[in-house]
């Protein structure tokens, strides 16, 4: 227990394309209060979607997109008029420009509407249209690539290529959004066979440009995460891995400077935004594309696998990927928040829009462009942290064996034995204790086999790169990290959303690094001190509790809709507290308030893993050499009450609680033993819980949770042996 690493990313925590949860928006938008001025414009715009004039149809697609941006209430008004179905129908329009704008509107709907709208799109036939469009885009790209000599394009050809690139970017972004939405839409995306298009786009990035190739990288990164069917198709596709490696090794700075030169050519002076240059920030798309490619490779190639024979992922990680990621970790979040606050004041006021005839779905003011660049740069750091989390995940726990025929038969025999053992439930606690194992046979769970295989040497990660300190800095909250707890919107919801995820990713990477270090600490005290001496445990301890106190200072917000990230960050911070306590409990200045904070936190945690982490952290603190009788008593009494209370405990928490009590009081020579364990009547309370523990362990379904059942049986037997041993000391 407590060894949970963070390799998988739940869809709820993905920042983009499912970008800003409705509840972040505030001002009634997430609750259904639509802007009356926008509502008045709705029907005329919808009617123009079926206009005989293609210019009207194009305009209507763009207008819809901009009316509902970051406005859930208005979006639902349009949904009630079947706007999704109408836009999907426009994907088969005979005019390319209409198809482009319709796909752009659907893309933006998917980004802003998230899971709900992606599911609706799939249900209303979007996938069949995507199949047709993927084929059309792929064939056109093939014709562009096959042109051996660059030719001067006619105006019609130029517009056609422009439409192709915009359509390709929109379609690939839709694929990306659908892959993130839910298992059903992910399965539908897998069935599209889109890996060929995505690899082709990425391989032709120089010809096709940054926009569409970045979308392809984003889609591939998402599709290769925890998705074996697509991962197999991708790895087996010719040149797929070679293409990804070429992106990783590409100098993004040269790509971006070349792109900037093309953009500025013939435009004269840069545009100004209230006296500030629009291009003050790097575009960042080539850098993000390169970091995403690094993530794609880490998702698809396991070190030492047959695929890795041609790749050598460890060499690429140490030589290219890790230096790339490392260069992104020193971002100053306080400065970014200040800049976002300034720019947010310059955004145009919301309300009804009056777009001109040439209005497009991608229309952005200079201020919005600057804010998007900030968001993109933060997202690049998020993906870099996800890659780093993978690098720091150095533990390979033994997987439970897949049952073969003989094991199934044995399982059936176990069921028969279970039926016979049901009679044990009639036995009293003392009868069960008498039947228990000998005290000399107590099993130490820490002796279970674990392979340590970090993506880089620990000394490099801890000492050279100083990752604990730098990840700690990135985990600290800013004024924009969460939506306000007063139901008002953030001044810029996209920035708030990405900052929340960034903190979580930094804590996940730190958690994995600490976890790997705990497993790697040798038994030799001198060697252990040398390894852990590079980790600032006191600073980490102080910072994590400061973060926990900040989140706890607004307790009502923890249960509010739209504030789910607060609990996510809290759980990650508690995981890092666990690692810090395991590595340096003897060096920590543990205050009584720290212990009470850990105990109180279990009431709001939603993850069983996090609750187990808190219990194990408290056990480490209670057993440290410098612990006072008072602190030991507070922890021990709480654990005992947790075990013996009438409240139902999950199997994971029950096992962790018993292990903690046995670990703390296994050595009767400790100074606190008599004052707490003996005088507190702990032995008698434990003896009276044996039948309850046995009954709870037998409730664990060994078919569904074989390993957990084994752990439960071991801890039950350890409890009985522990009771016997403690009783023998009285003789």
matplotlib code that plots the C-alpha trace (Angstrom):
import matplotlib.pyplot as plt

x = [0.0, 1.1, 3.2, 0.9, 2.8, 1.2, 1.7, -1.9, -3.8, -7.5, -9.5, -11.0, -7.6, -6.8, -6.5, -6.9, -8.8, -11.5, -10.4, -12.4, -15.2, -18.5, -18.5, -15.3, -17.1, -19.3, -21.8, -24.6, -23.2, -22.7, -26.2, -28.3, -28.7, -28.2, -27.4, -30.7, -28.9, -27.2, -30.5, -32.1, -29.4, -29.8, -32.7, -31.5, -28.1, -29.4, -31.7, -28.7, -27.0, -29.4, -29.2, -28.8, -25.9, -22.7, -21.4, -24.3, -23.7, -20.0, -20.8, -23.4, -20.9, -18.4, -21.1, -22.3, -18.8, -18.1, -21.5, -21.1, -17.4, -16.9, -20.6, -22.3, -25.8, -25.9, -24.3, -27.2, -29.7, -28.2, -28.0, -31.7, -32.1, -30.0, -27.0, -24.7, -26.7, -26.9, -23.2, -22.5, -24.8, -22.7, -19.6, -21.0, -21.6, -20.4, -18.4, -15.0, -15.2, -18.4, -17.0, -13.9, -16.0, -18.4, -15.5, -14.0, -17.3, -17.5, -13.9, -14.5, -17.7, -15.8, -13.1, -15.5, -18.3, -16.1, -17.4, -21.1, -20.8, -18.3, -20.8, -23.6, -21.5, -20.7, -24.4, -25.4, -23.2, -20.0, -17.8, -19.0, -18.3, -14.8, -14.1, -14.9, -12.9, -9.9, -9.7, -10.1, -7.4, -5.0, -5.3, -4.7, -1.7, -0.3, -0.7, 1.1, 3.9, 4.4, 4.9, 8.7, 9.1, 7.5, 5.2, 3.8, 0.2, -2.8, -5.1, -7.6, -4.9, -3.6, -7.1, -7.6, -4.5, -5.4, -8.8, -7.1, -4.8, -7.6, -9.8, -7.0, -6.3, -10.0, -10.6, -7.5, -8.5, -11.9, -10.3, -8.2, -11.3, -13.3, -10.4, -10.4, -14.2, -15.1, -14.4, -17.1, -15.9, -12.3, -13.3, -14.9, -11.7, -9.6, -11.9, -11.2, -7.7, -6.4, -2.8, -1.8, -3.1, -1.5, 1.9, 1.7, 0.9, 3.7, 6.2, 5.2, 5.3, 7.6, 5.3, 2.0, 3.0, 2.9, -0.8, -1.9, 1.3, 0.9, -2.7, -1.4, 1.1, -1.5, -3.9, -1.1, 0.0, -3.6, -4.3, -1.1, -1.8, -3.3, -4.8, -3.2, -5.2, -4.1, -0.6, -0.1, -1.4, 0.8, 4.0, 3.4, 2.9, 5.9, 8.1, 5.9, 8.6, 11.3, 9.0, 8.5, 12.2, 12.9, 10.6, 12.2, 15.7, 14.6, 15.7, 12.4, 14.0, 15.0, 11.5, 9.9, 12.2, 11.6, 7.8, 8.1, 10.0, 7.3, 4.6, 6.3, 7.3, 5.6, 3.7, 5.9, 5.9, 4.4, 1.0, 0.7, -1.6, -2.1, 1.6, 2.8, 4.1, 1.8, 4.8, 6.4, 6.0, 7.3, 4.7, 5.7, 4.0, 7.2, 8.4, 5.1, 5.2, 8.6, 7.6, 4.5, 6.7, 8.8, 5.6, 4.5, 7.8, 7.6, 4.0, 4.8, 8.3, 9.2, 12.9, 14.3, 11.3, 11.7, 10.6, 13.3, 16.0, 15.7, 15.0, 17.2, 14.7, 17.0, 19.7, 17.2, 15.8, 19.1, 20.6, 17.6, 14.3, 15.4, 17.5, 14.5, 12.1, 14.6, 14.8, 11.1, 10.9, 12.0, 9.0, 8.0, 4.3, 3.9, 5.1, 2.8, -0.2, 0.6, 0.8, -2.5, -4.2, -3.0, -4.2, -7.5, -8.4, -8.0, -10.3, -13.4, -16.6, -18.9, -22.3, -23.9, -21.6, -22.0, -19.5, -18.7, -19.2, -15.6, -15.8, -14.1, -14.2, -10.6, -11.0, -8.9, -8.1, -4.4, -5.0, -6.6, -3.6, -1.2, -3.3, -3.4, 0.3, 0.6, -1.8, 0.2, 3.5, 1.9, 0.5, 4.0, 5.2, 2.3, 3.3, 6.9, 5.9, 3.9, 7.0, 9.1, 6.6, 7.1, 10.9, 10.7, 8.4, 11.1, 9.1, 7.9, 5.6, 5.0, 1.8, -0.8, -0.5, -3.2, -5.1, -4.5, -6.7, -5.0, -5.3, -9.0, -9.4, -7.4, -9.6, -12.6, -11.0, -10.4, -14.1, -14.9, -12.4, -14.0, -17.4, -15.9, -14.2, -17.4, -17.9, -15.0, -17.4, -19.1, -15.9, -15.2, -12.1, -10.2, -10.9, -9.6, -6.5, -5.8, -6.0, -3.7, -0.2, 2.9, 4.4, 7.7, 6.0, 4.9, 5.3, 7.0, 5.1, 8.2, 10.0, 7.8, 9.7, 10.0, 12.3, 13.7, 14.2, 14.1, 14.5, 17.7, 20.0, 18.6, 21.7, 21.3, 17.6, 18.1, 21.5, 22.4, 19.0, 17.8, 14.3, 12.8, 13.3, 12.2, 9.1, 8.3, 8.3, 6.0, 3.5, 3.0, -0.3, -0.9, -3.9, -5.1, -4.6, -8.2, -11.5, -12.7, -14.7, -17.4, -19.1, -17.4, -15.5, -11.7, -10.4, -9.2, -10.7, -8.3, -5.2, -6.8, -7.6, -4.1, -2.5, -4.5, -3.3, 0.3, 0.3, -1.0, 1.6, 4.4, 3.2, 2.8, 6.4, 7.7, 5.6, 7.2, 10.7, 10.2, 8.6, 11.5, 14.0, 12.3, 12.5, 16.2, 17.4, 19.9, 19.8, 23.3, 22.8, 25.7, 24.7, 21.1, 22.2, 24.2, 21.3, 18.6, 21.0, 20.3, 16.6, 15.5, 13.1, 12.5, 11.7, 9.4, 7.7, 7.1, 6.0, 3.5, 1.8, 1.7, -0.1, -2.4, -3.3, -4.0, -6.5, -8.0, -8.5, -11.6, -13.2, -16.6, -14.9, -13.8, -17.4, -18.4, -19.0, -16.1, -13.6, -12.7, -9.0, -8.6, -9.1, -6.9, -4.0, -4.6, -4.3, -1.1, 0.4, -0.3, 1.4, 4.5, 4.2, 4.3, 7.5, 9.1, 8.2, 9.5, 12.8, 13.6, 11.2, 14.2, 15.1, 11.6, 10.3, 6.9, 4.4, 1.2, -0.7, 0.9, -0.4, -3.9, -3.9, -3.1, -5.9, -8.4, -7.6, -9.0, -12.5, -12.3, -10.2, -11.9, -9.1, -8.4, -4.8, -4.6, -6.2, -3.7, -0.9, -2.0, -2.2, 1.3, 2.6, 1.2, 2.8, 6.2, 5.8, 4.6, 7.5, 10.3, 13.1, 12.3, 8.6, 7.0, 4.6, 2.0, 2.3, 2.5, -0.6, -2.6, -1.7, -2.0, -5.4, -6.8, -5.7, -7.2, -10.5, -10.5, -10.1, -12.6, -15.3, -18.6, -18.0, -17.4, -13.8, -12.7, -10.4, -7.4, -7.9, -8.4, -5.2, -3.2, -4.5, -3.6, -0.2, 0.4, -0.5, 1.7, 4.6, 4.4, 4.1, 6.2, 9.1, 8.1, 11.4, 10.4, 10.0, 6.3, 5.3, 4.3, 2.8, 0.7, 0.2, 0.1, -1.6, -4.0, -5.3, -4.4, -3.8, -7.3, -8.9, -7.0, -7.9, -11.6, -11.4, -10.1, -13.4, -14.4, -11.2, -11.5, -15.1, -14.0, -11.1, -13.4, -15.6, -12.8, -13.6, -10.5, -11.5, -11.7, -9.0, -6.7, -3.7, -5.8, -7.3, -3.8, -2.8, -5.9, -5.2, -1.6, -2.5, -5.1, -2.6, -0.1, -2.6, -3.2, 0.5, 1.1, -1.5, 0.1, 3.5, 2.4, 0.7, 3.8, 5.7, 3.4, 4.5]
y = [0.0, 3.6, 2.8, 4.4, 6.1, 8.5, 7.4, 7.7, 10.9, 10.9, 12.7, 15.1, 16.6, 17.2, 20.9, 21.1, 20.5, 20.0, 23.3, 25.2, 23.5, 25.3, 25.9, 27.9, 30.5, 32.0, 34.9, 32.4, 31.1, 27.6, 27.7, 28.6, 32.4, 33.3, 36.8, 38.2, 40.1, 36.9, 35.0, 37.5, 36.8, 33.1, 32.3, 34.6, 33.0, 29.5, 30.2, 31.4, 28.0, 26.8, 29.9, 29.3, 31.8, 30.1, 33.4, 33.5, 29.8, 30.6, 33.6, 31.8, 29.1, 31.7, 33.7, 30.6, 29.8, 33.2, 33.7, 30.6, 30.8, 30.3, 30.7, 27.5, 29.0, 30.4, 27.2, 25.2, 27.5, 26.7, 23.0, 23.1, 24.2, 21.3, 23.4, 20.4, 18.5, 21.5, 22.1, 18.4, 18.6, 21.5, 19.2, 17.8, 21.2, 21.6, 24.7, 24.2, 27.5, 26.4, 23.0, 24.7, 27.1, 24.4, 22.1, 25.1, 25.8, 22.1, 22.1, 25.1, 23.6, 20.5, 22.5, 24.6, 22.1, 19.2, 15.7, 16.5, 18.0, 15.5, 12.7, 14.5, 15.0, 11.2, 10.4, 12.7, 11.0, 13.0, 9.9, 9.1, 12.6, 12.5, 9.3, 11.0, 14.1, 12.1, 10.4, 13.7, 15.4, 12.5, 12.2, 16.0, 15.9, 13.0, 15.0, 18.0, 15.9, 14.0, 17.3, 17.1, 20.7, 23.6, 25.4, 28.9, 28.5, 30.2, 32.2, 29.3, 26.8, 29.0, 29.3, 25.5, 24.8, 27.3, 25.6, 22.2, 23.3, 24.9, 21.8, 19.4, 21.3, 21.4, 17.7, 16.6, 18.8, 17.1, 13.7, 14.9, 16.1, 13.0, 10.8, 12.7, 12.7, 9.2, 5.5, 5.2, 8.1, 6.9, 3.5, 5.3, 7.2, 4.1, 2.6, 5.6, 4.3, 7.9, 7.0, 7.2, 10.8, 12.0, 10.5, 11.8, 15.4, 15.2, 14.0, 16.8, 19.5, 21.7, 21.8, 21.9, 24.4, 24.6, 24.8, 21.4, 19.6, 20.8, 19.5, 16.1, 15.9, 16.8, 14.1, 11.5, 12.3, 11.8, 8.7, 6.9, 7.3, 4.2, 3.2, -0.2, -0.6, 2.7, 2.4, -1.0, 0.5, 3.5, 1.6, -0.8, 2.1, 2.6, 5.5, 6.5, 6.3, 7.7, 10.7, 11.3, 11.1, 13.6, 16.0, 15.5, 16.2, 19.2, 22.7, 24.3, 27.8, 27.7, 26.6, 29.3, 32.1, 30.9, 31.0, 34.4, 35.7, 34.4, 36.0, 39.4, 39.5, 42.4, 43.5, 46.4, 47.2, 45.0, 45.8, 47.4, 46.5, 49.5, 50.4, 46.8, 44.7, 41.9, 39.5, 40.0, 36.3, 33.5, 31.7, 28.5, 26.1, 24.4, 24.0, 22.5, 20.1, 18.9, 18.3, 16.4, 14.3, 13.4, 12.4, 10.3, 8.4, 7.8, 6.6, 4.1, 2.7, 0.8, 0.7, -2.7, -3.8, -5.3, -1.9, -0.2, -2.2, 0.3, 3.4, 3.3, 5.4, 5.7, 7.3, 9.7, 10.5, 11.3, 13.1, 15.0, 14.7, 15.3, 18.4, 19.7, 19.2, 20.5, 23.8, 24.5, 24.1, 27.5, 29.5, 32.3, 31.8, 35.0, 37.1, 35.2, 35.8, 39.5, 39.7, 37.8, 40.2, 43.1, 41.7, 40.5, 44.1, 44.9, 42.2, 43.4, 43.4, 40.4, 40.7, 40.5, 40.5, 42.2, 40.4, 41.7, 39.7, 38.3, 37.2, 33.8, 31.2, 31.9, 35.7, 36.9, 40.3, 41.1, 40.8, 37.4, 36.3, 37.3, 35.4, 32.4, 32.4, 32.5, 29.6, 27.7, 28.3, 27.1, 24.0, 23.3, 23.2, 20.9, 18.4, 18.6, 17.8, 14.8, 13.5, 14.1, 12.2, 9.3, 9.6, 9.7, 6.7, 4.3, 1.5, -1.5, -3.3, -7.0, -7.4, -10.0, -13.1, -13.7, -16.8, -19.9, -23.0, -24.6, -21.4, -21.2, -24.7, -23.8, -20.7, -22.9, -25.0, -21.9, -21.1, -24.4, -23.8, -20.3, -22.0, -24.3, -21.3, -19.4, -21.4, -19.3, -16.3, -18.2, -18.2, -15.5, -13.3, -15.5, -18.6, -16.9, -15.7, -19.2, -20.5, -17.7, -17.9, -18.0, -14.6, -15.5, -15.6, -12.0, -10.8, -7.5, -6.1, -3.9, -7.0, -7.5, -7.5, -4.2, -3.3, 0.2, 1.5, 5.3, 6.9, 8.6, 8.2, 9.4, 11.4, 13.3, 14.0, 14.9, 16.6, 17.8, 18.9, 19.7, 18.6, 18.4, 22.1, 23.2, 21.0, 22.3, 25.9, 24.9, 23.4, 26.5, 28.3, 31.6, 34.0, 32.5, 28.8, 28.1, 29.7, 32.1, 30.5, 33.1, 31.9, 34.6, 33.7, 33.8, 36.9, 34.5, 31.0, 29.3, 30.4, 29.3, 25.9, 25.3, 26.5, 24.0, 21.2, 22.5, 22.3, 18.8, 17.7, 19.2, 17.4, 14.1, 14.3, 15.1, 12.3, 9.8, 11.1, 10.8, 7.3, 6.1, 7.5, 5.8, 2.4, 3.1, 4.1, 1.4, -0.2, 1.2, 4.4, 6.3, 5.5, 6.4, 9.7, 10.5, 9.8, 11.6, 14.5, 16.0, 16.3, 19.4, 17.5, 20.3, 22.8, 20.3, 19.6, 23.3, 24.0, 21.1, 22.1, 25.7, 24.5, 22.3, 25.1, 27.5, 25.0, 24.3, 28.0, 27.9, 24.6, 25.3, 25.5, 21.8, 20.7, 23.3, 22.5, 23.6, 23.5, 19.8, 20.8, 21.9, 18.4, 17.0, 19.3, 18.5, 14.8, 15.2, 17.4, 14.7, 12.1, 14.3, 14.6, 10.8, 10.7, 13.4, 11.7, 8.3, 9.8, 12.3, 11.8, 12.1, 15.5, 17.0, 19.6, 18.0, 20.3, 19.1, 21.1, 19.1, 15.8, 17.3, 18.6, 15.1, 13.5, 16.2, 15.8, 12.3, 13.6, 15.4, 13.0, 11.1, 8.7, 5.6, 5.8, 9.2, 8.1, 5.2, 7.7, 9.8, 6.7, 5.6, 9.1, 9.2, 5.9, 7.2, 10.2, 8.2, 5.8, 8.3, 8.4, 11.9, 11.5, 12.6, 10.5, 13.1, 13.0, 9.2, 9.0, 11.3, 9.2, 5.8, 6.7, 8.0, 4.8, 2.6, 4.5, 4.2, 0.5, -0.2, 2.3, 1.2, 3.1, 0.9, 1.0, 0.1, -2.8, -0.6, 1.7, -1.3, -2.9, 0.3, 1.0, -2.4, -2.3, 1.2, 0.1, -3.1, -1.1, 1.6, -0.7, -3.7, -2.7, -2.8, -1.1, 2.3, 5.0, 5.6, 2.0, 1.8, 5.4, 4.9, 1.2, -0.4, 2.3, 3.1, -0.5, -0.9, -4.6, -5.3, -3.1, -5.0, -8.3, -7.3, -6.5, -9.8, -11.2, -7.9, -7.8, -11.4, -10.8, -7.7, -9.5, -12.3, -9.8, -9.0, -10.8, -12.7, -13.0, -9.2, -8.2, -11.1, -9.1, -7.1, -10.3, -11.7, -8.5, -8.6, -12.3, -11.5, -8.4, -10.5, -13.2, -10.6, -9.0, -12.3, -13.0, -9.5, -10.0, -13.3, -11.7, -8.8, -11.1, -13.2, -10.1, -10.1, -13.6]
z = [0.0, -0.4, -3.5, -6.0, -8.8, -11.2, -14.7, -16.0, -16.4, -15.7, -18.3, -15.7, -15.1, -18.8, -19.4, -23.1, -25.4, -22.7, -21.5, -18.9, -16.9, -17.0, -13.3, -13.6, -15.6, -13.0, -13.5, -14.0, -17.2, -15.8, -14.3, -17.3, -17.4, -21.0, -22.2, -23.5, -26.3, -27.5, -27.2, -29.6, -32.2, -32.0, -34.4, -37.3, -37.2, -37.1, -40.1, -42.1, -41.7, -44.4, -46.6, -50.3, -50.2, -49.2, -47.7, -45.3, -44.3, -43.7, -41.6, -39.5, -38.5, -37.4, -35.5, -33.6, -32.5, -31.1, -29.4, -27.3, -26.5, -22.7, -22.2, -21.2, -20.9, -24.4, -25.7, -24.2, -25.8, -29.2, -28.3, -27.7, -31.3, -32.6, -33.4, -33.3, -35.8, -38.1, -38.0, -38.7, -41.7, -43.0, -43.1, -46.3, -47.8, -51.4, -50.7, -49.0, -47.1, -45.4, -44.5, -42.9, -40.8, -39.8, -38.7, -36.8, -35.0, -34.0, -32.9, -30.6, -29.3, -28.4, -26.7, -24.7, -24.2, -23.3, -22.6, -22.9, -26.4, -27.7, -26.8, -28.5, -31.7, -31.7, -31.3, -34.1, -36.7, -36.6, -37.0, -40.5, -41.6, -40.1, -42.0, -45.3, -44.3, -43.2, -46.5, -48.4, -46.4, -46.6, -50.4, -50.8, -48.6, -50.6, -53.8, -52.1, -50.9, -54.2, -56.1, -56.6, -57.7, -55.8, -58.2, -58.1, -57.1, -58.7, -56.5, -56.6, -55.7, -52.9, -51.4, -51.8, -49.9, -47.2, -46.8, -46.6, -43.8, -41.8, -42.3, -41.4, -38.2, -37.2, -38.0, -36.1, -33.1, -33.2, -33.1, -30.1, -28.2, -28.9, -27.7, -24.4, -23.9, -22.8, -23.4, -26.0, -28.2, -27.7, -29.1, -32.1, -32.7, -32.6, -35.3, -37.6, -38.3, -38.2, -37.2, -40.9, -41.3, -38.0, -38.8, -42.3, -41.1, -38.5, -41.1, -43.5, -40.9, -42.8, -45.8, -43.9, -41.2, -37.4, -36.8, -38.3, -37.2, -33.6, -33.7, -34.9, -32.1, -29.5, -30.9, -31.0, -27.4, -26.2, -28.2, -27.1, -23.4, -21.8, -25.1, -26.2, -29.5, -30.9, -29.5, -31.3, -34.6, -34.2, -33.4, -36.4, -38.8, -41.1, -40.1, -37.1, -34.5, -36.9, -37.5, -33.7, -33.0, -35.8, -34.1, -30.7, -32.2, -34.2, -33.0, -32.2, -31.9, -35.6, -36.6, -34.6, -35.9, -39.4, -38.8, -37.3, -40.3, -42.6, -40.5, -40.4, -44.1, -45.8, -42.7, -41.6, -37.9, -35.3, -34.1, -30.7, -27.9, -25.6, -26.0, -25.6, -28.5, -29.5, -30.1, -26.7, -26.0, -28.2, -30.3, -28.6, -31.0, -32.3, -28.7, -27.6, -30.6, -29.6, -26.0, -27.1, -29.4, -26.3, -24.5, -27.5, -27.5, -23.7, -24.1, -26.8, -26.2, -23.0, -22.2, -22.9, -25.1, -28.5, -30.0, -28.0, -29.8, -32.7, -30.6, -27.4, -25.4, -22.4, -24.5, -26.1, -22.6, -21.0, -24.1, -25.5, -23.7, -20.1, -21.0, -23.0, -20.1, -17.6, -19.5, -19.0, -15.2, -14.1, -15.3, -12.9, -12.2, -10.2, -13.1, -15.5, -13.2, -13.1, -16.9, -17.2, -14.8, -16.9, -20.2, -18.8, -18.0, -21.7, -23.0, -24.8, -22.7, -23.3, -24.8, -28.2, -31.2, -34.5, -36.7, -40.2, -43.3, -43.2, -39.6, -39.0, -36.2, -35.4, -35.0, -32.1, -30.9, -30.2, -26.4, -26.9, -29.0, -26.2, -23.6, -25.8, -26.0, -22.3, -22.0, -24.6, -22.8, -19.5, -21.3, -22.6, -19.0, -18.1, -20.8, -19.8, -16.2, -17.5, -19.4, -16.2, -14.1, -16.4, -16.1, -12.3, -12.1, -11.2, -9.5, -11.3, -8.9, -9.4, -11.5, -10.4, -12.6, -15.1, -14.1, -16.1, -16.1, -13.2, -11.1, -11.9, -10.6, -7.5, -7.1, -7.1, -4.4, -2.4, -2.6, -1.1, 1.7, 2.2, 2.7, 5.4, 7.0, 7.3, 10.5, 11.9, 12.1, 14.9, 16.9, 19.5, 19.4, 21.9, 19.8, 16.7, 18.5, 19.7, 16.2, 14.8, 13.6, 15.7, 16.6, 14.9, 11.5, 11.2, 7.6, 6.7, 3.7, 3.0, 1.8, -1.2, -4.5, -6.3, -9.2, -9.3, -12.8, -13.0, -16.4, -15.2, -12.3, -9.0, -8.2, -11.5, -10.8, -7.2, -7.1, -10.5, -11.6, -8.1, -9.0, -5.5, -5.0, -8.5, -8.5, -5.1, -6.4, -9.3, -6.9, -4.8, -5.4, -7.0, -6.8, -10.1, -9.3, -8.4, -9.3, -6.5, -3.8, -4.0, -7.3, -9.3, -12.4, -12.6, -14.3, -17.1, -16.7, -19.2, -17.2, -14.0, -15.4, -16.8, -13.5, -11.5, -13.7, -13.7, -9.8, -9.9, -12.5, -10.5, -7.4, -9.3, -10.6, -7.1, -5.6, -8.1, -7.4, -3.6, -4.0, -6.2, -3.7, -0.8, -2.6, -3.5, -0.1, 1.0, 4.4, 5.2, 7.2, 5.7, 2.1, 2.9, 4.4, 1.3, -1.0, 1.0, 1.9, -1.5, -0.7, 1.3, 3.4, 5.9, 3.1, 1.4, 4.7, 5.3, 1.8, 1.6, 4.8, 3.7, 0.6, 2.6, 5.0, 2.1, 0.6, 4.0, 4.7, 2.5, 3.7, 2.1, -1.4, -1.2, -1.8, -4.3, -8.0, -10.1, -7.2, -7.7, -8.4, -4.8, -3.5, -6.3, -5.4, -1.7, -2.3, -4.4, -1.6, 1.0, -1.2, -1.2, 2.6, 2.8, 0.8, 2.9, 6.1, 4.8, 3.8, 6.6, 9.6, 12.0, 10.6, 10.6, 13.0, 13.5, 15.2, 16.9, 14.3, 11.5, 13.0, 13.5, 10.0, 8.6, 10.7, 9.7, 6.0, 5.9, 6.2, 2.8, 0.8, -2.0, -2.9, -0.9, -2.0, -0.4, 2.8, 3.0, 2.4, 5.4, 7.7, 6.6, 7.1, 10.6, 11.3, 10.3, 12.5, 15.5, 15.3, 14.8, 17.4, 18.6, 18.9, 22.2, 24.2, 23.5, 19.7, 19.7, 21.8, 19.5, 16.5, 18.1, 19.7, 16.4, 14.6, 17.2, 17.2, 13.4, 13.7, 16.5, 15.6, 14.2, 11.0, 8.0, 6.6, 3.1, 2.8, 1.9, 4.9, 7.2, 6.1, 6.3, 9.8, 11.1, 9.6, 11.1, 14.6, 14.4, 13.0, 15.7, 18.6, 17.4, 19.6, 23.2, 24.3, 22.8, 25.3, 24.4, 24.6, 28.3, 28.5, 25.4, 24.3, 27.8, 29.8, 27.0, 26.9, 23.2, 23.5, 24.9, 22.2, 19.5, 21.0, 20.8, 17.1, 15.8, 14.7, 13.1, 11.1, 10.0, 8.8, 6.8, 5.2, 4.1, 2.3, -0.1, -3.4, -4.3, -7.9, -8.4, -5.8, -5.4, -4.2, -1.8, -0.4, 0.1, 1.9, 4.1, 5.1, 5.9, 8.1, 9.9, 10.7, 11.7, 14.0, 15.8, 16.0, 17.3, 20.1, 21.0, 21.2, 23.3, 25.7, 26.0, 27.3, 30.4, 31.4]

ax = plt.figure().add_subplot(projection="3d")
ax.plot(x, y, z, "-o")
ax.set_aspect("equal")
plt.show()
